[in-house]
Amino acid sequence: MSHPTTEKGRLLRLGFVDAAQAEWGLTRLGPEAAEPLVALIARTADPDLSLASLVRLLDAAGEQEGGRLLAALVDDEGTAMRLLSVLGASEALGDHLCRHPDHWRELTDPTLGSTRPAAYAVREDLLRAVADQPDGVAVDALRVEYRRLLLRLAARDLTHDLGVDDVAGELSDLAAGVLDAALAIAGRRVGESVTTTRLAVVALGKCGGHELNYVSDVDVIFVHEPTEGADETEALRAATQLAGHLMRICSEQTGEGTIWQVDAALRPEGKAGPLTRTLASHQGYYEKWASTWEFQALLKVRAVAGDLDLGREYVEMVQPFVWSAAGRDGFVEDTQAMRRRVIEHIPVQQAERQLKLGSGGLRDVEFAVQLLQLVHGRADDRIRQSTTLTALEALTRYGYVGRDDGESLHRAYSFLRTLEHRIQLFQLRRTHVVPDVEGALRRLGRSMGHLKEPVAALDNEWQDHRREVRRLHEKLFYRPLLTAVARLDTDEARLTPEAATQRLAALGFADPGAALRHLEALTSGVTRTANIQRQLLPAMLDWFAEAPDPDAGLFGFRKLSEALGRTPWYLGTLRDEGQVAERLARLLATSRYVSDLLEKEPAGVRMLGEELTPLTAEQYNETIVEEMLSAARRRDDPEQAVRAIRAVRRRELFRVAAGDTLELTDVADVGAALSRITDATLEATLQLGQATVAEAKGLSAPPARLAVVAMGRYGGFELSYGSDADVLFVHEPIGDADQHEASSYAIAVANELRRLLALPGGDPPLEVDADLRPEGKQGPLSRSLESHAAYYAKWSKVWEAQALLRADAVVGDADLRRRFTELVDPLRYPESGLSDDEVVEVRRIKARVDEERLPRGADPSSHLKLGRGGLADIEWTVQLLQMQHASAVPGLRTSRTLEALAAAREASLLSEEDADTLVRGWRWVSRVRNAIALVRGRGGDQLPNGSRERAAVANVLGYPAGASDHMVNDHLRTMRVSHAVVDRVFWG
């Protein structure tokens, strides 16, 4: 050997921790064995443990057998790697080998890595080991044979890349064989009375699901029947004795240790109930008394030992209970609550290291998979597998889980189960807690393939998988669709044509035949898309039915699905993401406006998983404008560019309209958001128009700066869905530019802006109305700031001053906007208020508007804009107060109605009661106008006459089904009360 210091350094580099002890161990092996074996030992999970256990094994084997062992290791690398890997990963199996040194020969089998032992062969080996043995000898023989078979499996697991599902399956087969062998010993203990009974051992949990750990409790249920002619009481006594002995034989501690606990606590009535029951007794209990969790436990049920025919009868008997459990009241909620309770009861000191029960652990995957199976498995027997990974694969293949999500969960679950196996394998103890000791973590990391920096690498991999499991568990386990589907009857969940036709009529579809054709188009075929549609539609039909127009909802869903069905994210989003499917159903069956937007902007479905609150002013002014301009710059043609701008507008309109329809957004915030969207659209289109006109005119630089002044409800920040954008165009020559050239340029830009925004497109039109400009339609489309000043100084009437109360310079050159505001403030907020004649003039104009503009046949008691107590009444009242008092009350210097009302109340120009009445009236009428536009897809100022449209308006306003008459009464009363205040304050 080389110099000790050099040798110790080499051993440390190879992965040994205690180089001195390792050097001593290698010396014990002798130079001929040490040199070829040291590299193999270094590849094991714990090289120090592997070498020390090998030395112990050689001592236990004796000189002659030990020599043969060493020779076999040197001659056969396969044998060496299997034995050394076991010794480095499992202290308990090392101890077993030292007690039974001849068992090392089990690992010389050349077929060990390629052949999985048949379950029947394992069972025969175990039964043979206990046959014809005295009781005590048989119990120990069972343990020795179990460890021998476990040793072979562990060697295959550690060195032959065995899948975790294969390991768990073999462990389950091994457990079934142990139960049968233990039952044979128990039968000898019971004696002749054993002939009076047939006893079946039925496994649940991990053993039942063919996914047992190295050390788990084996959950069982015992079922018995008297043999022909036997007394039932005697049969029960014998069966109970058999079951009791079987449990003790497996769990009691002997000189050969123990195997595992057999747990029968999942039986009917738990530990308080009889240990075994007849088939009829089990059935009676499940029919009358069983809890939800008991049916979830029965999902993984399998006859494993004893009278297998009787066991299979039991399994067949419980299947209808399992697959109808999801229909029980509160099933999904109970299952979710049970999972939360499990997490709450984890000891605090273990919470972050619990591999099984903790958040992001094995139980999160298992509960999510089981819940999906139980809810959807009623109607789809393709997903009724009892093994978690197999069930997950089926759920993914048939569309219940997204492909990416399914693959992520599969990887994470396989990793977590493998890590659990490695933890338990060390001492063959039942534990699910990741150790926090450096040495143990090092061994685990190396056993999982991390030979470099094993502790850090293991922790990183574990935390990555843990986060992914936590995320997907929340996504799948708390999916609202589960609750909705669980409430359906089994026939409804299957959505057969007969069941669908009956349900459609019962749910209120006006044309069940057409609705059924939509359903058939959506669900026919064997594609993944059709399968996901079959999952979604039973629940969505209920959601459509809760909205005012189920037929429109289903038809809209079909059109949307045909447009997006092959888009990877669409159906997965509806199936997985929060309330998206429920929100979509309500929107499609309520709002024509939203449905039309979605038809042109189907990607808006993604937004339904968001908060749907309007963006902030900064986001509109910066982010949205820049997005619009960026989209426009990518197009050479101005018309294509403006369509890109309008596409962004369409998306933002959808955000606001969806939030409004779903009662998530206040009416004042709706008006503000619609106004800001218009600001951004005009700003981006103005810049586009300036560039287009400059290019058309061959200008190297613009001759004028421009501003757009919002007027009317737009200026008041109170746009509704059907509102035009009332504006003034203002310009100012730049430098020495000719006035005529500047005016020609500004008018051309204004016309181009209006033309581009009026082009046919997929978004609601934006009519830019400049009729409120000086001289109205007879005046120039754009005036210079100087021209505006001259006009207002010479010709301005009181009605124009009133119109300017709503002026808000929002778009274009910032300095020009500021100076325009400074120009009009003295006009709209006159220093001395209004004279008596001017007040009379305001009232005269209002009376003329009331008389001439109310549409023919309109009901003045309910017309939203011009009716008594409508928007015009309230706004004219506020504006009169502004012109009279704004010079003395700064708070009145605002274009916004609600802000002006608040200021008038603060200044005691209105009583608290009158101000509150007008605020309520304005908010109510604005909400109703918006609701009508949302329902019809176009604006309107009269309540709909049709019952379905009226019900839809009531629904948007938050009224329950059947309360549209109540909504009408509230409307008439609100307008009547508002008009009383207007009559007193405005008309005097």
Disulfide bonds with the S-S distance in Angstrom:
none
